[in-house]
Amino acid sequence: MIYLDNAATTKVAPEVLKEMVSYYEEHYGNPSSIYYFSAACRDAIDNARQKVARAIKARPSEIFFTSGGSEADNWALKGIASALKYKGNHIITTSIEHHAVLNVARFLEGSGFRVTYLPVDKYGMVDPDDIKRAISKDTILISIMYANNEVGTVEPIREIGRIAHENGIYLHTDAVQAAGHIPIDVNEDMIDLLSISAHKFYGPKGIGALYIREGTEIYPLIHGGGQERNRRAGTENVPGIVGMGCAIELALKGFDDENERIIYLRDRMIDKIFSSISGVKLNGHPEKRLPGIINICIDGVSGDTLLLNLDMAGIYASSGSACTSGSLEPSHVLLAMGLTEEEARSSIRFSLGRYNEIEEIYEAVEKLAELVGRLRNS
Ligand SMILES: *Cc1c(COP(=O)(O)O)cnc(C)c1O
C-alpha cells in the first residue's frame, strides 16, 4: 500500500511508541495521586510540556493538554466567547477553517454571537486588510488557521497577529497542520491561543494542546477535577502526553532535513502529474504552502470515483472534504477559493510525509494517470 494521506493522520513514529509503552506497562499511576509511584508520571508530563512549549517558543505554564485539535479549537472559541461576552459578541474567522472551528462559530451564532467569515483569494489566502475592515468595537476574538489542511496554504499570521494586537483583540490560530512541520513562534507572531494535535506529526491520536498566553481571559471547557492547573479537568492521558512530547521533539530535530526531503518528493510528484496527465490544476498557493500537501483539480474526473479506484489499487489519498454519511459534499475550502462545484468535486489531495519514498510517488502517479485515462474514456 501507498499512504499519501498524512494530512489526515500520520503513522506513530517507532521512537514515540517505544516511549509511550512504559507509561502503560510500568508507570501507570494517576498523576494526581500523592504517593511516590505517581511521581514519574508527573515528571513525564512536565517534561513533555517543556518540549511542546519549546516547539512554539512558549512557556511551559502556557501549555494545556487536551484530547486533540478539535477540543483545543472548541476550548479557544467557546472559552473566550464565554469569558469575554461582557465586552462584546463579535468573532472574526475565515470561510476555510477546519470544521472544528467553523462549526463552533456556527454554534456560537446560535447563542447570540455575531461571526464574520472572511473570504479568501484564489490561493486560499486571507487578506489582512479584510480583517482590519471587519473589526468593530464588539470584536473579542480573531480565529484564523495557521495553514490550511486541504490545500496547504500558509496564512499571513504574523501580519494578522500585529493587527489583532494593535486592536487589543485576542488571536487564536488552529496550527494543527503547521505545528511540527513549519517553524512557529507565538511571540513573534503575536498569537494568544494556538491549537495543536499530536497525530498530525507522528504522535498518537487523542492528544493535543492549547497554548494560552499568560494573562488571557478564558473559561474552561471541561469542568471537573483540578488537572492542568484547574483549567482542563480529567485524568491526564499520560502515555499520549509523553508521546506528544517525544513526537514534537523528533519533528523539531529533523525539521530542515525532513522538509527538504518532503519538498523534493512533492515537487517530483507535481512534475510527474503535470507531465503525464492533461487538464490538471494545482490548488493552493504556489509558494506559501506546507511542504507535504498537493491538492489538484483533474478535469472531467470525479475525485470521489478516483479515490475509490485508487483505494482499490492500495493508494490512499483524500478529497479533503468531509464525507457525511456517504454523500460527498464539495469542499467548502475549494468553493471559498472560487472553484466551481464541478471543479471542487474533481479535486483530490495527496499529502506526503516522513515515511514516503520516491518509488511510491512514481508508482502512485503512474496508477493515477492510468485511472484518469480510463475514467475519462468511460
Ligand atoms: C486534524 C485537524 C483538526 C482536528 O484535530 P483532531 O486532533 O483530529 O481533533 C483541526 N484542525 C485542523 C486544521 C486539522 O487538520
Boltz pocket constraint, residues with backbone or C-beta under 6 A from the ligand:
constraints:
  - pocket:
      binder: B
      contacts: [[A, 7], [A, 8], [A, 67], [A, 68], [A, 69], [A, 70], [A, 71], [A, 73], [A, 98], [A, 100], [A, 145], [A, 147], [A, 148], [A, 149], [A, 174], [A, 175], [A, 176], [A, 177], [A, 196], [A, 197], [A, 198], [A, 199], [A, 200], [A, 206], [A, 207], [A, 208]]
      max_distance: 6.0
